[in-house]
Amino acid sequence: MAIAVPAGLLFPEALLHTHWFAVLATFVAINTVMYAALALAKILPKVNPSDWIRKRNERSETRSIDPGSTR
């Protein structure tokens, strides 16, 4: 015999004020933020700082026989 609960599974309000529930909620929050950060990092293009900063031994112009090459 099943009992229908229209609002889903409900816990007593006292359970929400326990220490272990706060620890569990904190873990879930940190896990969610980390998952979102990793997903965002995977979507964004890779950042190469060497593309922005010119090294001392790097030529300002290419000396290749191929005029379309960038390096």
mmCIF file as Biopython writes it, N, C-alpha, C and O atoms, coordinates in Angstrom:
data_model
#
loop_
_atom_site.group_PDB
_atom_site.id
_atom_site.type_symbol
_atom_site.label_atom_id
_atom_site.label_alt_id
_atom_site.label_comp_id
_atom_site.label_asym_id
_atom_site.label_entity_id
_atom_site.label_seq_id
_atom_site.pdbx_PDB_ins_code
_atom_site.Cartn_x
_atom_site.Cartn_y
_atom_site.Cartn_z
_atom_site.occupancy
_atom_site.B_iso_or_equiv
_atom_site.auth_seq_id
_atom_site.auth_asym_id
_atom_site.pdbx_PDB_model_num
ATOM 1   N N  . MET A ? 1  ? 0.846  -1.177 0.000   1.0 0.0 1  A 1 
ATOM 2   C CA . MET A ? 1  ? 0.000  0.000  0.000   1.0 0.0 1  A 1 
ATOM 3   C C  . MET A ? 1  ? 0.892  1.241  0.000   1.0 0.0 1  A 1 
ATOM 4   O O  . MET A ? 1  ? 1.684  1.444  0.920   1.0 0.0 1  A 1 
ATOM 5   N N  . ALA A ? 2  ? 0.763  2.044  -1.007  1.0 0.0 2  A 1 
ATOM 6   C CA . ALA A ? 2  ? 1.587  3.243  -1.146  1.0 0.0 2  A 1 
ATOM 7   C C  . ALA A ? 2  ? 0.820  4.470  -0.681  1.0 0.0 2  A 1 
ATOM 8   O O  . ALA A ? 2  ? -0.392 4.579  -0.866  1.0 0.0 2  A 1 
ATOM 9   N N  . ILE A ? 3  ? 1.555  5.383  -0.076  1.0 0.0 3  A 1 
ATOM 10  C CA . ILE A ? 3  ? 0.954  6.638  0.369   1.0 0.0 3  A 1 
ATOM 11  C C  . ILE A ? 3  ? 1.425  7.738  -0.585  1.0 0.0 3  A 1 
ATOM 12  O O  . ILE A ? 3  ? 2.626  7.929  -0.781  1.0 0.0 3  A 1 
ATOM 13  N N  . ALA A ? 4  ? 0.493  8.439  -1.157  1.0 0.0 4  A 1 
ATOM 14  C CA . ALA A ? 4  ? 0.823  9.513  -2.094  1.0 0.0 4  A 1 
ATOM 15  C C  . ALA A ? 4  ? 1.137  10.793 -1.319  1.0 0.0 4  A 1 
ATOM 16  O O  . ALA A ? 4  ? 0.338  11.252 -0.504  1.0 0.0 4  A 1 
ATOM 17  N N  . VAL A ? 5  ? 2.303  11.353 -1.588  1.0 0.0 5  A 1 
ATOM 18  C CA . VAL A ? 5  ? 2.692  12.625 -0.974  1.0 0.0 5  A 1 
ATOM 19  C C  . VAL A ? 5  ? 2.743  13.644 -2.109  1.0 0.0 5  A 1 
ATOM 20  O O  . VAL A ? 5  ? 3.607  13.546 -2.980  1.0 0.0 5  A 1 
ATOM 21  N N  . PRO A ? 6  ? 1.842  14.611 -2.117  1.0 0.0 6  A 1 
ATOM 22  C CA . PRO A ? 6  ? 1.759  15.522 -3.264  1.0 0.0 6  A 1 
ATOM 23  C C  . PRO A ? 6  ? 2.977  16.429 -3.436  1.0 0.0 6  A 1 
ATOM 24  O O  . PRO A ? 6  ? 3.272  16.823 -4.565  1.0 0.0 6  A 1 
ATOM 25  N N  . ALA A ? 7  ? 3.694  16.775 -2.372  1.0 0.0 7  A 1 
ATOM 26  C CA . ALA A ? 7  ? 4.813  17.694 -2.488  1.0 0.0 7  A 1 
ATOM 27  C C  . ALA A ? 7  ? 6.146  16.962 -2.565  1.0 0.0 7  A 1 
ATOM 28  O O  . ALA A ? 7  ? 7.193  17.609 -2.528  1.0 0.0 7  A 1 
ATOM 29  N N  . GLY A ? 8  ? 6.145  15.663 -2.670  1.0 0.0 8  A 1 
ATOM 30  C CA . GLY A ? 8  ? 7.382  14.896 -2.705  1.0 0.0 8  A 1 
ATOM 31  C C  . GLY A ? 8  ? 7.763  14.434 -1.308  1.0 0.0 8  A 1 
ATOM 32  O O  . GLY A ? 8  ? 6.922  14.398 -0.411  1.0 0.0 8  A 1 
ATOM 33  N N  . LEU A ? 9  ? 9.024  14.082 -1.125  1.0 0.0 9  A 1 
ATOM 34  C CA . LEU A ? 9  ? 9.505  13.624 0.164   1.0 0.0 9  A 1 
ATOM 35  C C  . LEU A ? 9  ? 9.823  14.822 1.042   1.0 0.0 9  A 1 
ATOM 36  O O  . LEU A ? 9  ? 10.651 15.659 0.681   1.0 0.0 9  A 1 
ATOM 37  N N  . LEU A ? 10 ? 9.184  14.904 2.168   1.0 0.0 10 A 1 
ATOM 38  C CA . LEU A ? 10 ? 9.363  16.045 3.061   1.0 0.0 10 A 1 
ATOM 39  C C  . LEU A ? 10 ? 10.079 15.608 4.321   1.0 0.0 10 A 1 
ATOM 40  O O  . LEU A ? 10 ? 9.736  14.584 4.912   1.0 0.0 10 A 1 
ATOM 41  N N  . PHE A ? 11 ? 11.087 16.389 4.742   1.0 0.0 11 A 1 
ATOM 42  C CA . PHE A ? 11 ? 11.794 16.145 5.990   1.0 0.0 11 A 1 
ATOM 43  C C  . PHE A ? 11 ? 11.276 17.119 7.042   1.0 0.0 11 A 1 
ATOM 44  O O  . PHE A ? 11 ? 10.765 18.187 6.705   1.0 0.0 11 A 1 
ATOM 45  N N  . PRO A ? 12 ? 11.403 16.762 8.286   1.0 0.0 12 A 1 
ATOM 46  C CA . PRO A ? 12 ? 11.006 17.710 9.327   1.0 0.0 12 A 1 
ATOM 47  C C  . PRO A ? 12 ? 11.945 18.918 9.342   1.0 0.0 12 A 1 
ATOM 48  O O  . PRO A ? 12 ? 13.113 18.813 8.966   1.0 0.0 12 A 1 
ATOM 49  N N  . GLU A ? 13 ? 11.428 20.050 9.773   1.0 0.0 13 A 1 
ATOM 50  C CA . GLU A ? 13 ? 12.216 21.279 9.775   1.0 0.0 13 A 1 
ATOM 51  C C  . GLU A ? 13 ? 13.403 21.194 10.718  1.0 0.0 13 A 1 
ATOM 52  O O  . GLU A ? 13 ? 14.419 21.848 10.484  1.0 0.0 13 A 1 
ATOM 53  N N  . ALA A ? 14 ? 13.301 20.418 11.760  1.0 0.0 14 A 1 
ATOM 54  C CA . ALA A ? 14 ? 14.406 20.279 12.722  1.0 0.0 14 A 1 
ATOM 55  C C  . ALA A ? 14 ? 15.630 19.642 12.064  1.0 0.0 14 A 1 
ATOM 56  O O  . ALA A ? 14 ? 16.758 19.907 12.478  1.0 0.0 14 A 1 
ATOM 57  N N  . LEU A ? 15 ? 15.426 18.827 11.071  1.0 0.0 15 A 1 
ATOM 58  C CA . LEU A ? 15 ? 16.538 18.193 10.364  1.0 0.0 15 A 1 
ATOM 59  C C  . LEU A ? 15 ? 17.396 19.221 9.629   1.0 0.0 15 A 1 
ATOM 60  O O  . LEU A ? 15 ? 18.609 19.048 9.508   1.0 0.0 15 A 1 
ATOM 61  N N  . LEU A ? 16 ? 16.771 20.284 9.143   1.0 0.0 16 A 1 
ATOM 62  C CA . LEU A ? 16 ? 17.495 21.313 8.398   1.0 0.0 16 A 1 
ATOM 63  C C  . LEU A ? 16 ? 18.421 22.140 9.278   1.0 0.0 16 A 1 
ATOM 64  O O  . LEU A ? 16 ? 19.295 22.834 8.758   1.0 0.0 16 A 1 
ATOM 65  N N  . HIS A ? 17 ? 18.259 22.086 10.581  1.0 0.0 17 A 1 
ATOM 66  C CA . HIS A ? 17 ? 19.067 22.879 11.510  1.0 0.0 17 A 1 
ATOM 67  C C  . HIS A ? 17 ? 20.142 22.056 12.200  1.0 0.0 17 A 1 
ATOM 68  O O  . HIS A ? 17 ? 20.759 22.533 13.152  1.0 0.0 17 A 1 
ATOM 69  N N  . THR A ? 18 ? 20.381 20.835 11.744  1.0 0.0 18 A 1 
ATOM 70  C CA . THR A ? 18 ? 21.418 20.004 12.360  1.0 0.0 18 A 1 
ATOM 71  C C  . THR A ? 18 ? 22.777 20.324 11.759  1.0 0.0 18 A 1 
ATOM 72  O O  . THR A ? 18 ? 22.882 20.880 10.666  1.0 0.0 18 A 1 
ATOM 73  N N  . HIS A ? 19 ? 23.830 19.953 12.512  1.0 0.0 19 A 1 
ATOM 74  C CA . HIS A ? 19 ? 25.200 20.243 12.078  1.0 0.0 19 A 1 
ATOM 75  C C  . HIS A ? 19 ? 25.565 19.444 10.833  1.0 0.0 19 A 1 
ATOM 76  O O  . HIS A ? 19 ? 26.176 19.992 9.916   1.0 0.0 19 A 1 
ATOM 77  N N  . TRP A ? 20 ? 25.211 18.176 10.776  1.0 0.0 20 A 1 
ATOM 78  C CA . TRP A ? 20 ? 25.613 17.352 9.633   1.0 0.0 20 A 1 
ATOM 79  C C  . TRP A ? 20 ? 24.920 17.801 8.351   1.0 0.0 20 A 1 
ATOM 80  O O  . TRP A ? 20 ? 25.481 17.668 7.263   1.0 0.0 20 A 1 
ATOM 81  N N  . PHE A ? 21 ? 23.702 18.333 8.471   1.0 0.0 21 A 1 
ATOM 82  C CA . PHE A ? 21 ? 23.014 18.832 7.283   1.0 0.0 21 A 1 
ATOM 83  C C  . PHE A ? 21 ? 23.709 20.084 6.747   1.0 0.0 21 A 1 
ATOM 84  O O  . PHE A ? 21 ? 23.778 20.272 5.532   1.0 0.0 21 A 1 
ATOM 85  N N  . ALA A ? 22 ? 24.224 20.943 7.631   1.0 0.0 22 A 1 
ATOM 86  C CA . ALA A ? 22 ? 24.966 22.130 7.204   1.0 0.0 22 A 1 
ATOM 87  C C  . ALA A ? 22 ? 26.272 21.720 6.532   1.0 0.0 22 A 1 
ATOM 88  O O  . ALA A ? 22 ? 26.676 22.332 5.543   1.0 0.0 22 A 1 
ATOM 89  N N  . VAL A ? 23 ? 26.938 20.690 7.057   1.0 0.0 23 A 1 
ATOM 90  C CA . VAL A ? 23 ? 28.167 20.199 6.430   1.0 0.0 23 A 1 
ATOM 91  C C  . VAL A ? 23 ? 27.866 19.639 5.050   1.0 0.0 23 A 1 
ATOM 92  O O  . VAL A ? 23 ? 28.597 19.907 4.097   1.0 0.0 23 A 1 
ATOM 93  N N  . LEU A ? 24 ? 26.810 18.876 4.939   1.0 0.0 24 A 1 
ATOM 94  C CA . LEU A ? 24 ? 26.421 18.308 3.643   1.0 0.0 24 A 1 
ATOM 95  C C  . LEU A ? 24 ? 26.054 19.406 2.649   1.0 0.0 24 A 1 
ATOM 96  O O  . LEU A ? 24 ? 26.436 19.334 1.481   1.0 0.0 24 A 1 
ATOM 97  N N  . ALA A ? 25 ? 25.321 20.414 3.097   1.0 0.0 25 A 1 
ATOM 98  C CA . ALA A ? 25 ? 24.943 21.514 2.203   1.0 0.0 25 A 1 
ATOM 99  C C  . ALA A ? 25 ? 26.174 22.298 1.752   1.0 0.0 25 A 1 
ATOM 100 O O  . ALA A ? 25 ? 26.239 22.733 0.602   1.0 0.0 25 A 1 
ATOM 101 N N  . THR A ? 26 ? 27.151 22.482 2.642   1.0 0.0 26 A 1 
ATOM 102 C CA . THR A ? 26 ? 28.387 23.167 2.276   1.0 0.0 26 A 1 
ATOM 103 C C  . THR A ? 26 ? 29.161 22.371 1.241   1.0 0.0 26 A 1 
ATOM 104 O O  . THR A ? 26 ? 29.667 22.940 0.274   1.0 0.0 26 A 1 
ATOM 105 N N  . PHE A ? 27 ? 29.262 21.057 1.432   1.0 0.0 27 A 1 
ATOM 106 C CA . PHE A ? 27 ? 29.949 20.192 0.471   1.0 0.0 27 A 1 
ATOM 107 C C  . PHE A ? 27 ? 29.278 20.260 -0.901  1.0 0.0 27 A 1 
ATOM 108 O O  . PHE A ? 27 ? 29.961 20.358 -1.920  1.0 0.0 27 A 1 
ATOM 109 N N  . VAL A ? 28 ? 27.976 20.209 -0.929  1.0 0.0 28 A 1 
ATOM 110 C CA . VAL A ? 28 ? 27.242 20.265 -2.202  1.0 0.0 28 A 1 
ATOM 111 C C  . VAL A ? 28 ? 27.454 21.620 -2.878  1.0 0.0 28 A 1 
ATOM 112 O O  . VAL A ? 28 ? 27.597 21.681 -4.099  1.0 0.0 28 A 1 
ATOM 113 N N  . ALA A ? 29 ? 27.474 22.701 -2.106  1.0 0.0 29 A 1 
ATOM 114 C CA . ALA A ? 29 ? 27.685 24.028 -2.681  1.0 0.0 29 A 1 
ATOM 115 C C  . ALA A ? 29 ? 29.081 24.152 -3.285  1.0 0.0 29 A 1 
ATOM 116 O O  . ALA A ? 29 ? 29.233 24.653 -4.399  1.0 0.0 29 A 1 
ATOM 117 N N  . ILE A ? 30 ? 30.106 23.696 -2.552  1.0 0.0 30 A 1 
ATOM 118 C CA . ILE A ? 30 ? 31.483 23.754 -3.064  1.0 0.0 30 A 1 
ATOM 119 C C  . ILE A ? 30 ? 31.633 22.871 -4.294  1.0 0.0 30 A 1 
ATOM 120 O O  . ILE A ? 30 ? 32.283 23.262 -5.264  1.0 0.0 30 A 1 
ATOM 121 N N  . ASN A ? 31 ? 31.044 21.699 -4.262  1.0 0.0 31 A 1 
ATOM 122 C CA . ASN A ? 31 ? 31.106 20.783 -5.391  1.0 0.0 31 A 1 
ATOM 123 C C  . ASN A ? 31 ? 30.441 21.399 -6.627  1.0 0.0 31 A 1 
ATOM 124 O O  . ASN A ? 31 ? 30.949 21.252 -7.739  1.0 0.0 31 A 1 
ATOM 125 N N  . THR A ? 32 ? 29.335 22.071 -6.443  1.0 0.0 32 A 1 
ATOM 126 C CA . THR A ? 32 ? 28.634 22.701 -7.565  1.0 0.0 32 A 1 
ATOM 127 C C  . THR A ? 32 ? 29.465 23.828 -8.169  1.0 0.0 32 A 1 
ATOM 128 O O  . THR A ? 32 ? 29.560 23.945 -9.391  1.0 0.0 32 A 1 
ATOM 129 N N  . VAL A ? 33 ? 30.069 24.660 -7.316  1.0 0.0 33 A 1 
ATOM 130 C CA . VAL A ? 33 ? 30.891 25.762 -7.816  1.0 0.0 33 A 1 
ATOM 131 C C  . VAL A ? 33 ? 32.110 25.226 -8.568  1.0 0.0 33 A 1 
ATOM 132 O O  . VAL A ? 33 ? 32.461 25.751 -9.625  1.0 0.0 33 A 1 
ATOM 133 N N  . MET A ? 34 ? 32.757 24.191 -8.037  1.0 0.0 34 A 1 
ATOM 134 C CA . MET A ? 34 ? 33.924 23.612 -8.708  1.0 0.0 34 A 1 
ATOM 135 C C  . MET A ? 34 ? 33.533 22.997 -10.051 1.0 0.0 34 A 1 
ATOM 136 O O  . MET A ? 34 ? 34.251 23.165 -11.037 1.0 0.0 34 A 1 
ATOM 137 N N  . TYR A ? 35 ? 32.418 22.296 -10.101 1.0 0.0 35 A 1 
ATOM 138 C CA . TYR A ? 35 ? 31.965 21.692 -11.350 1.0 0.0 35 A 1 
ATOM 139 C C  . TYR A ? 35 ? 31.673 22.769 -12.393 1.0 0.0 35 A 1 
ATOM 140 O O  . TYR A ? 35 ? 32.019 22.611 -13.564 1.0 0.0 35 A 1 
ATOM 141 N N  . ALA A ? 36 ? 31.035 23.864 -11.971 1.0 0.0 36 A 1 
ATOM 142 C CA . ALA A ? 36 ? 30.733 24.954 -12.907 1.0 0.0 36 A 1 
ATOM 143 C C  . ALA A ? 36 ? 32.023 25.617 -13.391 1.0 0.0 36 A 1 
ATOM 144 O O  . ALA A ? 36 ? 32.134 25.962 -14.568 1.0 0.0 36 A 1 
ATOM 145 N N  . ALA A ? 37 ? 32.996 25.799 -12.501 1.0 0.0 37 A 1 
ATOM 146 C CA . ALA A ? 37 ? 34.268 26.418 -12.900 1.0 0.0 37 A 1 
ATOM 147 C C  . ALA A ? 37 ? 35.021 25.527 -13.885 1.0 0.0 37 A 1 
ATOM 148 O O  . ALA A ? 37 ? 35.590 26.025 -14.857 1.0 0.0 37 A 1 
ATOM 149 N N  . LEU A ? 38 ? 35.030 24.232 -13.646 1.0 0.0 38 A 1 
ATOM 150 C CA . LEU A ? 38 ? 35.714 23.314 -14.565 1.0 0.0 38 A 1 
ATOM 151 C C  . LEU A ? 38 ? 35.006 23.268 -15.919 1.0 0.0 38 A 1 
ATOM 152 O O  . LEU A ? 38 ? 35.666 23.208 -16.957 1.0 0.0 38 A 1 
ATOM 153 N N  . ALA A ? 39 ? 33.686 23.295 -15.920 1.0 0.0 39 A 1 
ATOM 154 C CA . ALA A ? 39 ? 32.944 23.289 -17.179 1.0 0.0 39 A 1 
ATOM 155 C C  . ALA A ? 39 ? 33.206 24.571 -17.959 1.0 0.0 39 A 1 
ATOM 156 O O  . ALA A ? 39 ? 33.356 24.534 -19.180 1.0 0.0 39 A 1 
ATOM 157 N N  . LEU A ? 40 ? 33.261 25.703 -17.264 1.0 0.0 40 A 1 
ATOM 158 C CA . LEU A ? 40 ? 33.542 26.970 -17.926 1.0 0.0 40 A 1 
ATOM 159 C C  . LEU A ? 40 ? 34.968 27.002 -18.463 1.0 0.0 40 A 1 
ATOM 160 O O  . LEU A ? 40 ? 35.203 27.505 -19.562 1.0 0.0 40 A 1 
ATOM 161 N N  . ALA A ? 41 ? 35.915 26.473 -17.707 1.0 0.0 41 A 1 
ATOM 162 C CA . ALA A ? 41 ? 37.307 26.442 -18.161 1.0 0.0 41 A 1 
ATOM 163 C C  . ALA A ? 41 ? 37.471 25.556 -19.387 1.0 0.0 41 A 1 
ATOM 164 O O  . ALA A ? 41 ? 38.327 25.817 -20.232 1.0 0.0 41 A 1 
ATOM 165 N N  . LYS A ? 42 ? 36.667 24.521 -19.487 1.0 0.0 42 A 1 
ATOM 166 C CA . LYS A ? 42 ? 36.758 23.634 -20.640 1.0 0.0 42 A 1 
ATOM 167 C C  . LYS A ? 42 ? 36.159 24.283 -21.895 1.0 0.0 42 A 1 
ATOM 168 O O  . LYS A ? 42 ? 36.580 23.982 -23.011 1.0 0.0 42 A 1 
ATOM 169 N N  . ILE A ? 43 ? 35.193 25.158 -21.713 1.0 0.0 43 A 1 
ATOM 170 C CA . ILE A ? 43 ? 34.548 25.820 -22.852 1.0 0.0 43 A 1 
ATOM 171 C C  . ILE A ? 43 ? 35.422 26.936 -23.411 1.0 0.0 43 A 1 
ATOM 172 O O  . ILE A ? 43 ? 35.509 27.104 -24.627 1.0 0.0 43 A 1 
ATOM 173 N N  . LEU A ? 44 ? 36.076 27.704 -22.527 1.0 0.0 44 A 1 
ATOM 174 C CA . LEU A ? 44 ? 36.865 28.854 -22.960 1.0 0.0 44 A 1 
ATOM 175 C C  . LEU A ? 44 ? 38.129 28.408 -23.692 1.0 0.0 44 A 1 
ATOM 176 O O  . LEU A ? 44 ? 38.656 27.332 -23.411 1.0 0.0 44 A 1 
ATOM 177 N N  . PRO A ? 45 ? 38.620 29.220 -24.624 1.0 0.0 45 A 1 
ATOM 178 C CA . PRO A ? 45 ? 39.846 28.853 -25.337 1.0 0.0 45 A 1 
ATOM 179 C C  . PRO A ? 45 ? 41.062 28.901 -24.407 1.0 0.0 45 A 1 
ATOM 180 O O  . PRO A ? 45 ? 41.055 29.593 -23.388 1.0 0.0 45 A 1 
ATOM 181 N N  . LYS A ? 46 ? 42.100 28.155 -24.778 1.0 0.0 46 A 1 
ATOM 182 C CA . LYS A ? 46 ? 43.316 28.104 -23.982 1.0 0.0 46 A 1 
ATOM 183 C C  . LYS A ? 46 ? 44.031 29.449 -24.053 1.0 0.0 46 A 1 
ATOM 184 O O  . LYS A ? 46 ? 44.128 30.057 -25.119 1.0 0.0 46 A 1 
ATOM 185 N N  . VAL A ? 47 ? 44.527 29.902 -22.913 1.0 0.0 47 A 1 
ATOM 186 C CA . VAL A ? 47 ? 45.225 31.183 -22.837 1.0 0.0 47 A 1 
ATOM 187 C C  . VAL A ? 47 ? 46.723 30.925 -22.880 1.0 0.0 47 A 1 
ATOM 188 O O  . VAL A ? 47 ? 47.252 30.170 -22.064 1.0 0.0 47 A 1 
ATOM 189 N N  . ASN A ? 48 ? 47.407 31.554 -23.834 1.0 0.0 48 A 1 
ATOM 190 C CA . ASN A ? 48 ? 48.852 31.448 -23.937 1.0 0.0 48 A 1 
ATOM 191 C C  . ASN A ? 48 ? 49.468 32.809 -23.651 1.0 0.0 48 A 1 
ATOM 192 O O  . ASN A ? 48 ? 49.428 33.684 -24.517 1.0 0.0 48 A 1 
ATOM 193 N N  . PRO A ? 49 ? 50.036 33.020 -22.465 1.0 0.0 49 A 1 
ATOM 194 C CA . PRO A ? 49 ? 50.629 34.321 -22.151 1.0 0.0 49 A 1 
ATOM 195 C C  . PRO A ? 49 ? 51.785 34.672 -23.085 1.0 0.0 49 A 1 
ATOM 196 O O  . PRO A ? 49 ? 52.082 35.850 -23.283 1.0 0.0 49 A 1 
ATOM 197 N N  . SER A ? 50 ? 52.432 33.674 -23.653 1.0 0.0 50 A 1 
ATOM 198 C CA . SER A ? 50 ? 53.549 33.962 -24.561 1.0 0.0 50 A 1 
ATOM 199 C C  . SER A ? 50 ? 53.078 34.660 -25.836 1.0 0.0 50 A 1 
ATOM 200 O O  . SER A ? 50 ? 53.889 35.272 -26.531 1.0 0.0 50 A 1 
ATOM 201 N N  . ASP A ? 51 ? 51.804 34.582 -26.152 1.0 0.0 51 A 1 
ATOM 202 C CA . ASP A ? 51 ? 51.285 35.300 -27.316 1.0 0.0 51 A 1 
ATOM 203 C C  . ASP A ? 51 ? 51.200 36.802 -27.055 1.0 0.0 51 A 1 
ATOM 204 O O  . ASP A ? 51 ? 51.227 37.586 -28.004 1.0 0.0 51 A 1 
ATOM 205 N N  . TRP A ? 52 ? 51.098 37.217 -25.815 1.0 0.0 52 A 1 
ATOM 206 C CA . TRP A ? 52 ? 50.961 38.627 -25.473 1.0 0.0 52 A 1 
ATOM 207 C C  . TRP A ? 52 ? 52.297 39.285 -25.167 1.0 0.0 52 A 1 
ATOM 208 O O  . TRP A ? 52 ? 52.464 40.486 -25.378 1.0 0.0 52 A 1 
ATOM 209 N N  . ILE A ? 53 ? 53.246 38.505 -24.671 1.0 0.0 53 A 1 
ATOM 210 C CA . ILE A ? 53 ? 54.529 39.060 -24.244 1.0 0.0 53 A 1 
ATOM 211 C C  . ILE A ? 53 ? 55.600 38.609 -25.226 1.0 0.0 53 A 1 
ATOM 212 O O  . ILE A ? 53 ? 55.776 37.415 -25.464 1.0 0.0 53 A 1 
ATOM 213 N N  . ARG A ? 54 ? 56.313 39.579 -25.795 1.0 0.0 54 A 1 
ATOM 214 C CA . ARG A ? 54 ? 57.368 39.254 -26.752 1.0 0.0 54 A 1 
ATOM 215 C C  . ARG A ? 54 ? 58.656 38.952 -25.995 1.0 0.0 54 A 1 
ATOM 216 O O  . ARG A ? 54 ? 59.051 39.686 -25.089 1.0 0.0 54 A 1 
ATOM 217 N N  . LYS A ? 55 ? 59.294 37.869 -26.383 1.0 0.0 55 A 1 
ATOM 218 C CA . LYS A ? 55 ? 60.556 37.494 -25.764 1.0 0.0 55 A 1 
ATOM 219 C C  . LYS A ? 55 ? 61.707 38.283 -26.393 1.0 0.0 55 A 1 
ATOM 220 O O  . LYS A ? 55 ? 61.578 38.803 -27.501 1.0 0.0 55 A 1 
ATOM 221 N N  . ARG A ? 56 ? 62.815 38.365 -25.688 1.0 0.0 56 A 1 
ATOM 222 C CA . ARG A ? 56 ? 63.967 39.115 -26.213 1.0 0.0 56 A 1 
ATOM 223 C C  . ARG A ? 56 ? 64.524 38.469 -27.471 1.0 0.0 56 A 1 
ATOM 224 O O  . ARG A ? 56 ? 64.958 39.176 -28.380 1.0 0.0 56 A 1 
ATOM 225 N N  . ASN A ? 57 ? 64.523 37.153 -27.547 1.0 0.0 57 A 1 
ATOM 226 C CA . ASN A ? 57 ? 65.145 36.483 -28.691 1.0 0.0 57 A 1 
ATOM 227 C C  . ASN A ? 57 ? 64.148 36.186 -29.816 1.0 0.0 57 A 1 
ATOM 228 O O  . ASN A ? 57 ? 64.455 35.400 -30.712 1.0 0.0 57 A 1 
ATOM 229 N N  . GLU A ? 58 ? 62.975 36.793 -29.784 1.0 0.0 58 A 1 
ATOM 230 C CA . GLU A ? 58 ? 61.982 36.559 -30.825 1.0 0.0 58 A 1 
ATOM 231 C C  . GLU A ? 58 ? 62.037 37.695 -31.839 1.0 0.0 58 A 1 
ATOM 232 O O  . GLU A ? 58 ? 62.090 38.865 -31.461 1.0 0.0 58 A 1 
ATOM 233 N N  . ARG A ? 59 ? 62.024 37.354 -33.123 1.0 0.0 59 A 1 
ATOM 234 C CA . ARG A ? 59 ? 62.100 38.366 -34.177 1.0 0.0 59 A 1 
ATOM 235 C C  . ARG A ? 59 ? 60.776 39.123 -34.279 1.0 0.0 59 A 1 
ATOM 236 O O  . ARG A ? 59 ? 59.708 38.571 -34.013 1.0 0.0 59 A 1 
ATOM 237 N N  . SER A ? 60 ? 60.863 40.389 -34.666 1.0 0.0 60 A 1 
ATOM 238 C CA . SER A ? 60 ? 59.651 41.186 -34.838 1.0 0.0 60 A 1 
ATOM 239 C C  . SER A ? 60 ? 58.965 40.855 -36.156 1.0 0.0 60 A 1 
ATOM 240 O O  . SER A ? 60 ? 57.760 41.067 -36.290 1.0 0.0 60 A 1 
ATOM 241 N N  . GLU A ? 61 ? 59.706 40.341 -37.129 1.0 0.0 61 A 1 
ATOM 242 C CA . GLU A ? 61 ? 59.148 39.956 -38.424 1.0 0.0 61 A 1 
ATOM 243 C C  . GLU A ? 61 ? 59.586 38.534 -38.742 1.0 0.0 61 A 1 
ATOM 244 O O  . GLU A ? 61 ? 60.623 38.067 -38.269 1.0 0.0 61 A 1 
ATOM 245 N N  . THR A ? 62 ? 58.790 37.863 -39.539 1.0 0.0 62 A 1 
ATOM 246 C CA . THR A ? 62 ? 59.142 36.513 -39.956 1.0 0.0 62 A 1 
ATOM 247 C C  . THR A ? 62 ? 60.202 36.566 -41.061 1.0 0.0 62 A 1 
ATOM 248 O O  . THR A ? 62 ? 60.210 37.481 -41.884 1.0 0.0 62 A 1 
ATOM 249 N N  . ARG A ? 63 ? 61.078 35.589 -41.064 1.0 0.0 63 A 1 
ATOM 250 C CA . ARG A ? 63 ? 62.092 35.522 -42.126 1.0 0.0 63 A 1 
ATOM 251 C C  . ARG A ? 63 ? 61.879 34.288 -42.967 1.0 0.0 63 A 1 
ATOM 252 O O  . ARG A ? 63 ? 62.808 33.805 -43.615 1.0 0.0 63 A 1 
ATOM 253 N N  . SER A ? 64 ? 60.669 33.774 -42.962 1.0 0.0 64 A 1 
ATOM 254 C CA . SER A ? 64 ? 60.336 32.581 -43.709 1.0 0.0 64 A 1 
ATOM 255 C C  . SER A ? 64 ? 60.155 32.918 -45.194 1.0 0.0 64 A 1 
ATOM 256 O O  . SER A ? 64 ? 59.843 34.054 -45.548 1.0 0.0 64 A 1 
ATOM 257 N N  . ILE A ? 65 ? 60.355 31.920 -46.048 1.0 0.0 65 A 1 
ATOM 258 C CA . ILE A ? 65 ? 60.117 32.133 -47.479 1.0 0.0 65 A 1 
ATOM 259 C C  . ILE A ? 65 ? 58.621 32.127 -47.772 1.0 0.0 65 A 1 
ATOM 260 O O  . ILE A ? 65 ? 58.195 32.550 -48.846 1.0 0.0 65 A 1 
ATOM 261 N N  . ASP A ? 66 ? 57.835 31.655 -46.831 1.0 0.0 66 A 1 
ATOM 262 C CA . ASP A ? 66 ? 56.373 31.655 -46.971 1.0 0.0 66 A 1 
ATOM 263 C C  . ASP A ? 66 ? 55.832 32.946 -46.365 1.0 0.0 66 A 1 
ATOM 264 O O  . ASP A ? 66 ? 55.858 33.096 -45.143 1.0 0.0 66 A 1 
ATOM 265 N N  . PRO A ? 67 ? 55.339 33.888 -47.178 1.0 0.0 67 A 1 
ATOM 266 C CA . PRO A ? 67 ? 54.913 35.186 -46.633 1.0 0.0 67 A 1 
ATOM 267 C C  . PRO A ? 67 ? 53.671 35.088 -45.762 1.0 0.0 67 A 1 
ATOM 268 O O  . PRO A ? 67 ? 53.402 36.014 -44.997 1.0 0.0 67 A 1 
ATOM 269 N N  . GLY A ? 68 ? 52.913 34.021 -45.844 1.0 0.0 68 A 1 
ATOM 270 C CA . GLY A ? 68 ? 51.685 33.907 -45.060 1.0 0.0 68 A 1 
ATOM 271 C C  . GLY A ? 68 ? 51.934 33.325 -43.679 1.0 0.0 68 A 1 
ATOM 272 O O  . GLY A ? 68 ? 51.023 33.314 -42.853 1.0 0.0 68 A 1 
ATOM 273 N N  . SER A ? 69 ? 53.123 32.846 -43.406 1.0 0.0 69 A 1 
ATOM 274 C CA . SER A ? 69 ? 53.369 32.243 -42.099 1.0 0.0 69 A 1 
ATOM 275 C C  . SER A ? 69 ? 53.543 33.321 -41.049 1.0 0.0 69 A 1 
ATOM 276 O O  . SER A ? 69 ? 54.083 34.391 -41.332 1.0 0.0 69 A 1 
ATOM 277 N N  . THR A ? 70 ? 53.088 33.045 -39.845 1.0 0.0 70 A 1 
ATOM 278 C CA . THR A ? 70 ? 53.174 34.032 -38.777 1.0 0.0 70 A 1 
ATOM 279 C C  . THR A ? 70 ? 54.417 33.828 -37.938 1.0 0.0 70 A 1 
ATOM 280 O O  . THR A ? 70 ? 54.824 34.742 -37.221 1.0 0.0 70 A 1 
ATOM 281 N N  . ARG A ? 71 ? 55.025 32.677 -38.002 1.0 0.0 71 A 1 
ATOM 282 C CA . ARG A ? 71 ? 56.230 32.404 -37.206 1.0 0.0 71 A 1 
ATOM 283 C C  . ARG A ? 71 ? 57.302 31.855 -38.082 1.0 0.0 71 A 1 
ATOM 284 O O  . ARG A ? 71 ? 58.397 31.559 -37.605 1.0 0.0 71 A 1 
#
